Amino acid sequence: MKYVRMPIEVESPEERGYSTIRYNLAESSVTDRTLGEFNLDLSGAVLAYGDHRGFPALRHEIAEDVGVGEGDVLVTAGAAGALFIIATTLLGPDDHLVVVRPNYATNLETPRAIGCAIDIVDLTFEDSFGLDVERLRAALRPNTRLISLTTPHNPTGVCLDRATLDAAVAVAAEAGCPLLVDETYRDMIYGEKLPLAATLGAHVISVSSVSKSYGIPGVRVGWIVNRDPVLMERFLAAKEQIGICGGLIDEMVAAAAVAARHDWLPALNQRLSAARDAVEAWLKGQDAIEWVKPEGGCVCFPRIKPHLDVDLDLFYRLLDEEYGVAVGPGHWFEMDRRFMRIGFGWPTFDELTRGLEGISAALRRALR
């Protein structure tokens, strides 16, 4: 494995220091929650090795929520841990991956560290970041061992529709390889929620976590859902060799969060919808910035219009040093720096408003 640090992590708010940022629009989750919100008494917890597949109550809640059996759920160290397990289990140096871009960096960098062959299907602004399944099919090779997608998509918030998801499931079945669908933002949907991808075929793998929708990334809990018992046994073997089991306290907190999902998620999605409306209203007053309106998640990926002459170095320097605004620049996602990921679920409404004003002000000064 040839590991390389990812810009999205090197330049992340937690690495920079939250105290250095006034208006944090770089976060890809909702507002962080405190342990006290869960009213948990953990004083009686016995700190022994946990169930290798994950805390039983947590697996029960996940399985009940998405309509699978508890044996179809493997708890991992965040969605990042799930993606690492999947990549290292299914891919080797002689194998081939088909993956979309832009994407959460781990979906690209872990396969690169493995050294497998990779075909990237680039999603474009001009196509509203939509997925052409025929491009997936055209990228397949005899040694393709994995197709990797995300929905709702990070960083754009674009969602696959049911027909496209079904077509991708069929392409993977025809190729005889698993389809990975990173569904970390699935609980944040502004329209119709699709079935969990893993329920559409035993060769389909879904990944999610409590980091984004539940606002508790500090507990490091995610999960894999898959209905192929042989494949799940391989994933379990990988987990055991990496760390045996998860942290008991982390998984107990996650179980409480997921159990309360019906109380938490409706109010969350109302707040996110209002925040997305605020971003849309801001964009309507911007002549220099355009976006594809997100259909899910708590992030969007607007860009400075291509025909404009802008000093991008100056723009980002002003944004940081004078206006105190953090965004996710395009290079985090191997995209032009005219793009920026704006997270609208983490900041307060006032912070979001002031952060957007800072983007406008920095851009006015950076335009030539």
KOLPAZA-665895 format. One record per residue (C-alpha): x, y, z; residue number from 1. Coordinates in steps of 0.05 Angstrom, whole numbers. Layout:
<sites>
+--------+--------+--------+-----+
|     xx |     yy |     zz | num |
+--------+--------+--------+-----+
|      X |      Y |      Z | NUM |
...
+--------+--------+--------+-----+
</sites>
This chain:
<sites>
+--------+--------+--------+-----+
|     xx |     yy |     zz | num |
+--------+--------+--------+-----+
|      0 |      0 |      0 |   1 |
|     28 |     67 |    -21 |   2 |
|     -8 |    117 |     22 |   3 |
|    -10 |    191 |      5 |   4 |
|    -45 |    243 |     49 |   5 |
|   -107 |    272 |     17 |   6 |
|   -113 |    348 |      9 |   7 |
|   -184 |    344 |     37 |   8 |
|   -154 |    318 |    102 |   9 |
|    -90 |    359 |    103 |  10 |
|   -130 |    424 |     95 |  11 |
|   -191 |    403 |    136 |  12 |
|   -219 |    449 |    190 |  13 |
|   -199 |    401 |    245 |  14 |
|   -127 |    402 |    220 |  15 |
|   -126 |    477 |    212 |  16 |
|   -159 |    488 |    279 |  17 |
|   -232 |    509 |    286 |  18 |
|   -212 |    571 |    325 |  19 |
|   -179 |    599 |    262 |  20 |
|   -245 |    599 |    223 |  21 |
|   -302 |    648 |    234 |  22 |
|   -352 |    620 |    183 |  23 |
|   -342 |    546 |    171 |  24 |
|   -375 |    526 |    106 |  25 |
|   -325 |    471 |     94 |  26 |
|   -360 |    417 |    136 |  27 |
|   -396 |    361 |    101 |  28 |
|   -440 |    341 |    160 |  29 |
|   -495 |    372 |    202 |  30 |
|   -480 |    410 |    266 |  31 |
|   -440 |    368 |    315 |  32 |
|   -480 |    342 |    374 |  33 |
|   -460 |    333 |    447 |  34 |
|   -461 |    268 |    485 |  35 |
|   -509 |    299 |    535 |  36 |
|   -563 |    303 |    481 |  37 |
|   -571 |    227 |    484 |  38 |
|   -584 |    221 |    559 |  39 |
|   -541 |    158 |    562 |  40 |
|   -515 |    129 |    626 |  41 |
|   -453 |     90 |    604 |  42 |
|   -426 |     80 |    674 |  43 |
|   -446 |      6 |    675 |  44 |
|   -416 |    -11 |    607 |  45 |
|   -366 |    -67 |    612 |  46 |
|   -307 |    -48 |    569 |  47 |
|   -293 |   -116 |    541 |  48 |
|   -283 |   -137 |    468 |  49 |
|   -347 |   -124 |    431 |  50 |
|   -385 |   -166 |    380 |  51 |
|   -340 |   -170 |    320 |  52 |
|   -398 |   -153 |    273 |  53 |
|   -418 |    -94 |    315 |  54 |
|   -460 |    -77 |    375 |  55 |
|   -524 |   -120 |    367 |  56 |
|   -572 |    -64 |    384 |  57 |
|   -540 |    -20 |    331 |  58 |
|   -543 |    -74 |    278 |  59 |
|   -616 |    -86 |    295 |  60 |
|   -634 |    -13 |    287 |  61 |
|   -597 |     -7 |    220 |  62 |
|   -627 |    -72 |    193 |  63 |
|   -697 |    -50 |    214 |  64 |
|   -688 |     18 |    182 |  65 |
|   -666 |     -7 |    113 |  66 |
|   -703 |    -73 |    109 |  67 |
|   -649 |   -126 |    113 |  68 |
|   -629 |   -179 |    163 |  69 |
|   -582 |   -164 |    221 |  70 |
|   -532 |   -212 |    190 |  71 |
|   -529 |   -167 |    129 |  72 |
|   -499 |   -110 |    170 |  73 |
|   -426 |   -102 |    190 |  74 |
|   -408 |    -42 |    234 |  75 |
|   -343 |     -8 |    216 |  76 |
|   -299 |     50 |    239 |  77 |
|   -338 |    103 |    202 |  78 |
|   -357 |    101 |    128 |  79 |
|   -283 |    112 |    114 |  80 |
|   -268 |     46 |    149 |  81 |
|   -322 |     12 |    109 |  82 |
|   -293 |     38 |     43 |  83 |
|   -224 |     15 |     64 |  84 |
|   -248 |    -55 |     80 |  85 |
|   -286 |    -61 |     15 |  86 |
|   -228 |    -35 |    -28 |  87 |
|   -175 |    -78 |      5 |  88 |
|   -219 |   -139 |      3 |  89 |
|   -240 |   -135 |    -70 |  90 |
|   -181 |   -101 |   -104 |  91 |
|   -109 |   -121 |   -115 |  92 |
|    -54 |    -95 |   -162 |  93 |
|    -79 |   -139 |   -219 |  94 |
|   -151 |   -116 |   -213 |  95 |
|   -192 |    -60 |   -243 |  96 |
|   -239 |     -9 |   -213 |  97 |
|   -291 |     36 |   -246 |  98 |
|   -306 |     98 |   -203 |  99 |
|   -341 |    165 |   -212 | 100 |
|   -308 |    233 |   -201 | 101 |
|   -314 |    282 |   -166 | 102 |
|   -319 |    238 |   -106 | 103 |
|   -302 |    232 |    -33 | 104 |
|   -226 |    224 |    -36 | 105 |
|   -222 |    156 |     -2 | 106 |
|   -261 |    124 |    -59 | 107 |
|   -203 |    144 |   -104 | 108 |
|   -141 |    145 |    -60 | 109 |
|   -148 |     77 |    -27 | 110 |
|   -151 |     41 |    -94 | 111 |
|    -92 |     82 |   -117 | 112 |
|    -53 |     61 |    -55 | 113 |
|    -70 |    -12 |    -72 | 114 |
|    -42 |     -2 |   -142 | 115 |
|   -101 |    -28 |   -182 | 116 |
|   -120 |     -3 |   -251 | 117 |
|   -173 |     51 |   -248 | 118 |
|   -221 |     79 |   -300 | 119 |
|   -253 |    144 |   -277 | 120 |
|   -321 |    166 |   -303 | 121 |
|   -322 |    241 |   -296 | 122 |
|   -387 |    275 |   -279 | 123 |
|   -394 |    344 |   -309 | 124 |
|   -429 |    409 |   -290 | 125 |
|   -455 |    414 |   -361 | 126 |
|   -492 |    347 |   -351 | 127 |
|   -516 |    369 |   -282 | 128 |
|   -468 |    318 |   -253 | 129 |
|   -514 |    263 |   -279 | 130 |
|   -489 |    192 |   -289 | 131 |
|   -489 |    160 |   -358 | 132 |
|   -492 |     86 |   -343 | 133 |
|   -468 |     69 |   -413 | 134 |
|   -402 |    102 |   -395 | 135 |
|   -396 |     54 |   -337 | 136 |
|   -409 |     -4 |   -384 | 137 |
|   -358 |     21 |   -434 | 138 |
|   -304 |     25 |   -380 | 139 |
|   -311 |    -47 |   -359 | 140 |
|   -254 |    -96 |   -369 | 141 |
|   -248 |   -171 |   -360 | 142 |
|   -213 |   -159 |   -294 | 143 |
|   -262 |   -107 |   -267 | 144 |
|   -274 |   -125 |   -194 | 145 |
|   -314 |    -65 |   -170 | 146 |
|   -357 |     -8 |   -194 | 147 |
|   -361 |     51 |   -145 | 148 |
|   -417 |    103 |   -142 | 149 |
|   -445 |    152 |    -91 | 150 |
|   -516 |    177 |    -80 | 151 |
|   -532 |    229 |    -55 | 152 |
|   -467 |    251 |    -86 | 153 |
|   -411 |    284 |    -48 | 154 |
|   -394 |    340 |    -63 | 155 |
|   -452 |    359 |   -109 | 156 |
|   -514 |    334 |    -72 | 157 |
|   -540 |    304 |   -138 | 158 |
|   -579 |    239 |   -130 | 159 |
|   -587 |    179 |   -176 | 160 |
|   -658 |    168 |   -199 | 161 |
|   -688 |     99 |   -194 | 162 |
|   -679 |     82 |   -267 | 163 |
|   -605 |    100 |   -266 | 164 |
|   -594 |     61 |   -201 | 165 |
|   -629 |      0 |   -230 | 166 |
|   -588 |      5 |   -293 | 167 |
|   -523 |      9 |   -254 | 168 |
|   -544 |    -52 |   -213 | 169 |
|   -557 |    -90 |   -278 | 170 |
|   -490 |    -69 |   -309 | 171 |
|   -452 |    -95 |   -248 | 172 |
|   -491 |   -160 |   -250 | 173 |
|   -475 |   -170 |   -324 | 174 |
|   -401 |   -156 |   -308 | 175 |
|   -402 |   -206 |   -251 | 176 |
|   -373 |   -155 |   -202 | 177 |
|   -399 |   -120 |   -140 | 178 |
|   -429 |    -50 |   -143 | 179 |
|   -410 |     -5 |    -85 | 180 |
|   -459 |     52 |    -70 | 181 |
|   -436 |    101 |    -18 | 182 |
|   -502 |    124 |     12 | 183 |
|   -474 |    164 |     70 | 184 |
|   -523 |    221 |     57 | 185 |
|   -584 |    177 |     45 | 186 |
|   -622 |    203 |    106 | 187 |
|   -618 |    274 |     78 | 188 |
|   -665 |    273 |     18 | 189 |
|   -708 |    330 |     -7 | 190 |
|   -752 |    285 |    -51 | 191 |
|   -768 |    211 |    -55 | 192 |
|   -720 |    165 |    -19 | 193 |
|   -699 |    106 |    -61 | 194 |
|   -692 |     36 |    -32 | 195 |
|   -625 |     21 |     -1 | 196 |
|   -582 |     -1 |    -60 | 197 |
|   -560 |    -64 |    -24 | 198 |
|   -632 |    -89 |    -24 | 199 |
|   -632 |    -91 |   -101 | 200 |
|   -583 |   -149 |   -109 | 201 |
|   -535 |   -192 |    -69 | 202 |
|   -477 |   -163 |   -109 | 203 |
|   -493 |    -92 |    -86 | 204 |
|   -457 |    -62 |    -26 | 205 |
|   -484 |     -1 |     11 | 206 |
|   -443 |     42 |     59 | 207 |
|   -466 |     94 |    109 | 208 |
|   -449 |    123 |    177 | 209 |
|   -473 |    167 |    234 | 210 |
|   -423 |    221 |    217 | 211 |
|   -463 |    263 |    168 | 212 |
|   -538 |    259 |    182 | 213 |
|   -531 |    246 |    257 | 214 |
|   -477 |    298 |    271 | 215 |
|   -432 |    252 |    312 | 216 |
|   -370 |    240 |    269 | 217 |
|   -329 |    236 |    333 | 218 |
|   -355 |    167 |    350 | 219 |
|   -327 |    138 |    285 | 220 |
|   -383 |     89 |    269 | 221 |
|   -405 |     68 |    200 | 222 |
|   -430 |      5 |    168 | 223 |
|   -432 |    -41 |    107 | 224 |
|   -497 |    -72 |     84 | 225 |
|   -494 |   -131 |     36 | 226 |
|   -537 |   -193 |     27 | 227 |
|   -482 |   -241 |      3 | 228 |
|   -460 |   -281 |     65 | 229 |
|   -395 |   -303 |     32 | 230 |
|   -376 |   -232 |     16 | 231 |
|   -396 |   -208 |     85 | 232 |
|   -352 |   -261 |    116 | 233 |
|   -293 |   -233 |     77 | 234 |
|   -309 |   -163 |    100 | 235 |
|   -313 |   -189 |    172 | 236 |
|   -245 |   -222 |    165 | 237 |
|   -216 |   -156 |    141 | 238 |
|   -246 |   -119 |    200 | 239 |
|   -220 |   -169 |    250 | 240 |
|   -150 |   -165 |    221 | 241 |
|   -152 |    -89 |    223 | 242 |
|   -180 |    -80 |    293 | 243 |
|   -219 |   -142 |    316 | 244 |
|   -281 |   -102 |    335 | 245 |
|   -305 |    -31 |    342 | 246 |
|   -304 |     13 |    404 | 247 |
|   -361 |     -7 |    450 | 248 |
|   -376 |     63 |    475 | 249 |
|   -376 |     90 |    404 | 250 |
|   -425 |     37 |    381 | 251 |
|   -471 |     47 |    441 | 252 |
|   -476 |    121 |    427 | 253 |
|   -489 |    106 |    353 | 254 |
|   -543 |     56 |    371 | 255 |
|   -578 |    110 |    413 | 256 |
|   -574 |    159 |    355 | 257 |
|   -601 |    111 |    303 | 258 |
|   -657 |     88 |    350 | 259 |
|   -679 |    161 |    355 | 260 |
|   -678 |    172 |    280 | 261 |
|   -753 |    184 |    274 | 262 |
|   -749 |    240 |    325 | 263 |
|   -686 |    271 |    296 | 264 |
|   -688 |    265 |    221 | 265 |
|   -753 |    301 |    202 | 266 |
|   -733 |    364 |    240 | 267 |
|   -663 |    359 |    210 | 268 |
|   -688 |    356 |    139 | 269 |
|   -734 |    415 |    150 | 270 |
|   -674 |    455 |    174 | 271 |
|   -631 |    432 |    116 | 272 |
|   -686 |    450 |     67 | 273 |
|   -688 |    521 |     95 | 274 |
|   -612 |    526 |     91 | 275 |
|   -611 |    501 |     20 | 276 |
|   -664 |    554 |      3 | 277 |
|   -619 |    607 |     33 | 278 |
|   -561 |    585 |    -11 | 279 |
|   -607 |    586 |    -71 | 280 |
|   -631 |    656 |    -55 | 281 |
|   -560 |    679 |    -48 | 282 |
|   -540 |    649 |   -115 | 283 |
|   -597 |    684 |   -150 | 284 |
|   -562 |    749 |   -132 | 285 |
|   -495 |    726 |   -158 | 286 |
|   -476 |    740 |   -231 | 287 |
|   -410 |    704 |   -225 | 288 |
|   -429 |    638 |   -192 | 289 |
|   -473 |    581 |   -215 | 290 |
|   -493 |    513 |   -186 | 291 |
|   -530 |    448 |   -196 | 292 |
|   -583 |    448 |   -142 | 293 |
|   -572 |    390 |    -94 | 294 |
|   -627 |    339 |    -85 | 295 |
|   -597 |    308 |    -22 | 296 |
|   -543 |    317 |     30 | 297 |
|   -520 |    381 |     63 | 298 |
|   -469 |    404 |     12 | 299 |
|   -469 |    436 |    -57 | 300 |
|   -414 |    447 |   -109 | 301 |
|   -423 |    515 |   -143 | 302 |
|   -370 |    544 |   -190 | 303 |
|   -345 |    611 |   -212 | 304 |
|   -369 |    617 |   -284 | 305 |
|   -315 |    592 |   -333 | 306 |
|   -314 |    654 |   -377 | 307 |
|   -296 |    701 |   -320 | 308 |
|   -224 |    723 |   -309 | 309 |
|   -212 |    712 |   -235 | 310 |
|   -149 |    709 |   -193 | 311 |
|   -164 |    644 |   -156 | 312 |
|   -103 |    649 |   -110 | 313 |
|   -126 |    718 |    -88 | 314 |
|   -198 |    695 |    -80 | 315 |
|   -180 |    638 |    -33 | 316 |
|   -130 |    680 |      5 | 317 |
|   -181 |    736 |     16 | 318 |
|   -233 |    685 |     35 | 319 |
|   -188 |    656 |     89 | 320 |
|   -148 |    715 |    115 | 321 |
|   -196 |    774 |    110 | 322 |
|   -266 |    744 |    112 | 323 |
|   -252 |    683 |    156 | 324 |
|   -292 |    636 |    111 | 325 |
|   -274 |    563 |     99 | 326 |
|   -300 |    525 |     39 | 327 |
|   -279 |    460 |      5 | 328 |
|   -239 |    483 |    -56 | 329 |
|   -246 |    443 |   -120 | 330 |
|   -177 |    411 |   -115 | 331 |
|   -202 |    371 |    -55 | 332 |
|   -242 |    333 |   -107 | 333 |
|   -192 |    334 |   -165 | 334 |
|   -232 |    390 |   -198 | 335 |
|   -217 |    460 |   -221 | 336 |
|   -211 |    509 |   -163 | 337 |
|   -268 |    550 |   -193 | 338 |
|   -311 |    498 |   -158 | 339 |
|   -321 |    501 |    -84 | 340 |
|   -359 |    455 |    -38 | 341 |
|   -404 |    494 |      8 | 342 |
|   -432 |    458 |     69 | 343 |
|   -498 |    488 |     92 | 344 |
|   -516 |    437 |    146 | 345 |
|   -462 |    451 |    197 | 346 |
|   -462 |    527 |    208 | 347 |
|   -517 |    565 |    242 | 348 |
|   -563 |    604 |    196 | 349 |
|   -527 |    669 |    214 | 350 |
|   -458 |    638 |    202 | 351 |
|   -482 |    611 |    135 | 352 |
|   -508 |    679 |    114 | 353 |
|   -444 |    715 |    134 | 354 |
|   -401 |    662 |    102 | 355 |
|   -438 |    669 |     36 | 356 |
|   -430 |    744 |     40 | 357 |
|   -356 |    734 |     50 | 358 |
|   -353 |    691 |    -13 | 359 |
|   -387 |    747 |    -52 | 360 |
|   -340 |    800 |    -25 | 361 |
|   -277 |    760 |    -38 | 362 |
|   -299 |    744 |   -109 | 363 |
|   -314 |    817 |   -125 | 364 |
|   -243 |    835 |   -106 | 365 |
|   -212 |    776 |   -144 | 366 |
|   -247 |    788 |   -210 | 367 |
|   -202 |    821 |   -261 | 368 |
+--------+--------+--------+-----+
</sites>
